[in-house]
Amino acid sequence: MNTPEWLKPGIQGAVVGAVFTVIAGFSWGGWVTGGSAEEMASDLANDNVIAALLPVCVDMARTDADRIAKLATIREATNYKRRDAVMEAGWATVPGSDAPNRDLAQACIAGLELGES
């Protein structure tokens, strides 16, 4: 098919405009792919679940009979091993689950105010 000469600049302009719109949309417009949107939604949901479970962790720590000994063990651990110490204490294991949650253990350190020493 032969396109008329007068139509070629319009087609080229439409193609360049479409490319510019896509680049501007993904760069500055906040557009994301479906995979990125799912990943952001999953991260947000995980953060909200951890925030909701944080009081459970703090309460388990508060009511634990061996609280003093476990807190001493956690405080003695190096900063990067504290999460493992909270998990070993059992405070990051949500009732009804079999394994401790690493993210909950990290949040529990902050909730118990066991931050940097």
C-alpha positions as CSV (number, residue, x, y, z in Angstrom):
1,M,0.0,0.0,0.0
2,N,1.3,3.4,-0.9
3,T,0.8,6.1,1.7
4,P,0.4,9.6,0.4
5,E,3.4,12.0,1.0
6,W,1.3,14.3,3.1
7,L,0.4,11.5,5.6
8,K,4.0,10.4,6.3
9,P,4.9,13.3,8.8
10,G,1.7,12.6,10.7
11,I,2.5,8.9,11.0
12,Q,6.1,9.7,12.1
13,G,4.8,12.2,14.6
14,A,2.3,9.7,16.0
15,V,5.0,7.1,16.4
16,V,7.5,9.5,18.1
17,G,4.7,10.8,20.3
18,A,3.7,7.3,21.4
19,V,7.3,6.4,22.2
20,F,7.7,9.6,24.2
21,T,4.5,9.0,26.1
22,V,5.6,5.5,27.0
23,I,9.0,6.7,28.2
24,A,7.6,9.6,30.1
25,G,4.9,7.5,31.7
26,F,7.2,4.8,33.0
27,S,9.9,7.3,34.0
28,W,7.9,10.1,35.6
29,G,4.3,9.2,35.4
30,G,4.3,6.4,37.9
31,W,3.3,3.7,35.5
32,V,4.4,0.2,36.5
33,T,4.2,-3.2,35.0
34,G,1.8,-5.8,36.3
35,G,4.7,-7.7,37.9
36,S,6.0,-4.6,39.7
37,A,2.5,-3.8,41.0
38,E,2.0,-7.3,42.3
39,E,5.4,-7.2,44.0
40,M,4.6,-3.8,45.7
41,A,1.2,-5.1,46.8
42,S,2.8,-8.3,48.2
43,D,5.4,-6.2,50.1
44,L,2.8,-3.9,51.5
45,A,0.6,-6.8,52.6
46,N,3.6,-8.5,54.3
47,D,4.5,-5.2,56.1
48,N,0.9,-4.9,57.3
49,V,0.8,-8.5,58.6
50,I,4.0,-8.0,60.5
51,A,2.7,-4.8,62.0
52,A,-0.5,-6.6,63.1
53,L,1.5,-9.5,64.6
54,L,4.0,-7.3,66.4
55,P,1.8,-7.0,69.6
56,V,1.6,-10.8,69.7
57,C,5.4,-11.1,69.7
58,V,5.8,-8.4,72.3
59,D,3.1,-10.0,74.5
60,M,4.8,-13.4,74.2
61,A,8.0,-11.8,75.3
62,R,6.3,-10.0,78.2
63,T,4.6,-13.1,79.5
64,D,7.5,-15.6,79.0
65,A,8.6,-17.2,82.2
66,D,12.3,-17.2,81.1
67,R,12.0,-13.6,79.9
68,I,15.1,-12.3,81.8
69,A,17.4,-15.1,80.6
70,K,16.2,-14.8,77.0
71,L,16.5,-11.0,77.0
72,A,20.1,-11.4,78.3
73,T,20.9,-13.8,75.5
74,I,19.4,-11.5,72.9
75,R,21.3,-8.5,74.3
76,E,24.6,-10.4,74.3
77,A,24.2,-11.4,70.7
78,T,25.8,-9.3,68.1
79,N,23.4,-7.0,66.2
80,Y,23.2,-9.2,63.1
81,K,22.5,-12.3,65.3
82,R,19.8,-10.8,67.4
83,R,17.1,-11.7,65.0
84,D,18.2,-15.4,65.2
85,A,18.2,-15.1,69.0
86,V,14.6,-13.8,69.0
87,M,13.6,-16.6,66.7
88,E,15.3,-19.2,69.0
89,A,13.5,-17.6,72.0
90,G,10.2,-18.6,70.3
91,W,8.8,-15.1,70.3
92,A,8.7,-14.8,66.5
93,T,6.7,-18.0,66.1
94,V,3.1,-17.0,65.6
95,P,0.6,-19.3,67.3
96,G,-0.6,-21.8,64.8
97,S,2.6,-21.8,62.7
98,D,5.5,-24.2,62.9
99,A,8.4,-21.9,62.1
100,P,9.4,-18.5,63.2
101,N,9.0,-15.5,61.0
102,R,12.3,-13.6,60.3
103,D,10.5,-10.3,59.5
104,L,8.5,-10.6,62.7
105,A,11.7,-11.3,64.7
106,Q,13.3,-8.1,63.3
107,A,10.2,-6.1,64.1
108,C,10.0,-7.6,67.6
109,I,13.6,-6.4,68.3
110,A,12.4,-2.9,67.6
111,G,9.1,-3.4,69.6
112,L,11.1,-4.7,72.6
113,E,13.4,-1.7,72.2
114,L,16.4,-4.0,71.8
115,G,18.0,-1.8,69.1
116,E,21.6,-0.9,68.7
117,S,23.6,-1.2,71.9
